[in-house]
Amino acid sequence: MKLCLSYIVSFCHQKSESCLTTRHVIPQNVDRNRSRKSGFPFALPFDSSLHSISRVWLIVICTWIVYLLANYLLSLTTESGQMAFYVYHAGAKSLLGSQDLYSGITGWIYLYPPLLAQILMPLAAYTHNTTSTVVWFSINSAMMISTLSLLSHYIPQSKIRWLWLMPLVFIPFWQALYLGQITIIMMALLAIIWMCIQEHHHVMAGMFLALSIWIKVFPALLVLYFLWRRDWYTMIGLIIGGLGLLGVQIMISGPDLILNFIDVLFELYSGGQPEATYENLSIFGFASRLFQSNQFVIPLEINASLFSMMRIGLTISTLIISFFAIIRARFTDTLENNRWRFDLEYSLVIMTILMLGSTLWISGLPPLILIYVLILRNVEKYRHPLLVKSIVAISFILITIYQPMLVVFKGETLHALTLSIGFAGVMLVWSLLVWLLVMPNGKNIKTAQPPPVYVPLKKMKFAAQTVLKN
């Protein structure tokens, strides 16, 4: 351990010199290039002395080690630990035993496309449960750290510290690791898709999009977004990857399994998982808490018609408003605004997808870290940066305290609105994205000069006044 820490310290001393000598020359908006040239795996969080930089990174590394070890030990010693992974593992074993992969929508059961269970078949066949759990937890941890490391190249250096601190206090990350959920890998895939578009690797972005859809269906709405953008290279990658993965699944398990999954998907969307609806953060869960009976919820009124009207109304409104916001934002046409607009549009589509599903639990929200990053990386260019930061902070707090509240009041009956504070945090992020895209004239980024159209108008006004005076 001492040898490892000494190596890290020496690495920080050697690699930080070039960064420190150039930090006053290179502006903040090119942090990505600076961090790559410096040789650091991610940009440095502080611009102080060598000793303080080494100390900060040692603290960050040790904190992450303690965080991951504590989560893993808790998941081993409690009843619900790694429950989601055990479902995936059981699905893989059922395929190995030629058993039915799908068995309804109630309880801890497999509800995903066959691909995930097929990927885990070698792990289920050649390792014990404990070894499989260690491997899966390691994969999730590596995906989380790798995603944060890659994202650090795309944000200003002053925000790097917050990028690495946020997951340590953001409960969805803890919960996803604790349950062994696939959502951390989904966050990594969504981040990779965004980065591929940023680096103009559109075909590769389409292939990763196909992989994410075949692992967990919800990114499918992104296909409509890229179609609307006329991003044909991304669509080519999507077709190649999607058909290739479909062929692999059929070769392994046959076409009947795909058809069975489609039946489960429709059943799941229409009814959700009723026994856990009170925790649901989607539009479906919010409407259910207000107007359906549940042993843990005091609804406003038990009324099936009001539930249907609320769910359908919010779903349609969310889709229409999101589409309008994206259309409205097209009035900005500079290169800088183009990149900024894609960040917000991509985030808005992901938020809309999450809200429209029927099974959005707290462990399904790790992609919010990506959305927070895409909002805040240009925050100083917004007209109201303090307001944007405040809304993001309130959303972060509401979502973070939601799961502890459920644990503290476990087994008790709470009011529907009290159980909706997590949904309020999700809605705040969605509303913020809409607002940023539809502000007057579609221009949320400050401009140094007024648009050129006003120049000839002023000249004409001045000429008319001169004529009238003469």
C-alpha positions, 0 to 999 in steps of 0.5 A, a space after each residue: 500500500 505504501 509503495 502504491 501511494 508513493 508511486 501516485 505521489 511521484 506521478 503527480 509531481 512529474 506530470 503536474 509541472 507542464 500543467 502548472 507552467 501553462 495554466 496562465 497561458 491557455 484559457 479555460 475553454 480548452 481544458 480538454 486539450 490542456 489535460 491531454 497535453 499534460 499527460 494527466 488521466 484527468 484535469 487537475 482540480 486545483 491550481 496551487 503548489 505541487 504538494 497541495 495537488 498531490 495531497 488533494 488527489 491522495 485524499 480523492 483517491 482514498 475517499 473513493 477507495 473507502 466509498 467503494 469498499 463500504 458500499 461493497 461490504 454493506 451489499 454483502 451483509 444486508 438482505 437487498 445487497 446486489 439484488 439486481 445483479 442476482 436477477 441478471 445472474 439468474 437470467 443467465 443461468 435460466 438461459 444455460 438451463 434452457 428455461 424461460 427467461 421471463 416470468 411476469 412483472 412482479 418482484 425481483 425478476 428479469 425485465 430486460 432484452 435477452 442480450 444482458 443475460 446472454 453476456 453474463 452466461 460465461 460468468 454464470 457458467 464458470 464462477 461462483 456467486 461470490 466471484 460473480 458479484 465481485 466481478 460485477 461490482 468491479 465492472 460497475 466501479 470501473 465504468 463509474 470512474 472511467 466515465 468521470 475521468 473522460 468527462 473531466 476532459 470536457 469541463 473547465 478545470 475549476 469544476 473538476 473537483 465537483 465532478 469527482 465529489 458529486 457521486 460520493 454524496 449523490 444517493 442514486 450512485 450509492 444505490 445503483 452500486 449497492 443493488 448491482 444495477 445496470 444503470 451505471 453502465 447505461 450512464 457510461 454508454 450515454 456519456 460515450 455516445 455524447 463524446 463520440 458526437 463531440 469528436 465527430 465519430 458518428 458511426 461509432 456513436 450509433 453503434 453504442 446507441 444500439 448497444 444501449 438499446 439492446 441492454 435497456 430499451 429506454 434510450 430508443 427515443 434518442 433514435 427519433 432525436 438523431 433522425 430529426 437532426 438528420 444525423 445519417 452517419 449515427 443512424 448508419 451505425 445504429 442500423 449496423 450495430 442494432 441488426 448485428 446484436 439482434 442476429 447475435 441474440 437470435 443465434 444464441 437463444 432463438 427468435 421466440 425470446 425476442 417476442 416474449 420480451 416485447 410482450 413483457 415490455 408492453 405489459 410493464 409499460 401499461 401497469 408498471 410494478 404496482 408493489 413498488 409504485 410508491 417509490 417510482 419517480 416517473 410520471 406514471 409513479 407520480 399519477 399513481 401516488 395521487 389517485 391509486 390505492 397503495 398501502 404506503 401512500 395517502 392519495 389525494 383521491 382514489 379514482 382510476 379516471 383521474 389517474 389515467 387523465 393525469 398520466 396521459 395528460 402529463 405524458 403528452 404535455 412533456 413530449 410536446 413541450 420537449 419537442 417545442 423547446 428543441 425546435 425553438 432552440 434552432 434559432 441559434 446558429 453559431 458554432 458555439 451555440 450549436 455545441 451548447 444547444 446539442 448538450 441541452 437537447 441531448 440532456 432534455 431527450 434523456 430526461 424525457 425518456 426517464 420520465 415517460 417510463 414506468 419503472 424509474 427508481 432512485 437507482 435508475 438516476 446515475 445518468 443525471 450526473 451526465 446531465 448535470 455536467 452538460 448543464 454546468 459546463 457552460 454555466 458562466 455563459 448563461 444569462 442567469 448563472 446563479 439561478 441555474 446553479 441554484 436550480 441544479 443544487 435544489 434538484 440534487 438535494 431533493 433527489 439525494 434526500 429521497 432515498 434516506 427518507 424512504 429508509 427512515 419511514 420504511 413501512 409507514 404510510 406517507 402523503 402522496 405529495 411527501 413521497 413525490 419530492 424525488 419526482 419534484 427533483 427530476 421535474 426541476 431538471 427537466 424544466 430547467 432544460 426547457 427554460 434554457 432552450 426556449 428563452 427569448 429569441 432562443 439565445 441563452 448564451 451572452 453575446 458580446 455584440 448585438 445581432 448585425 440586423 440592428 446596425 442598418 436599422 439604426 442607420 436608417 433611423 438616424 438618416 430619417 431624423 436628419 431628413 426631418 430636421 432639414 
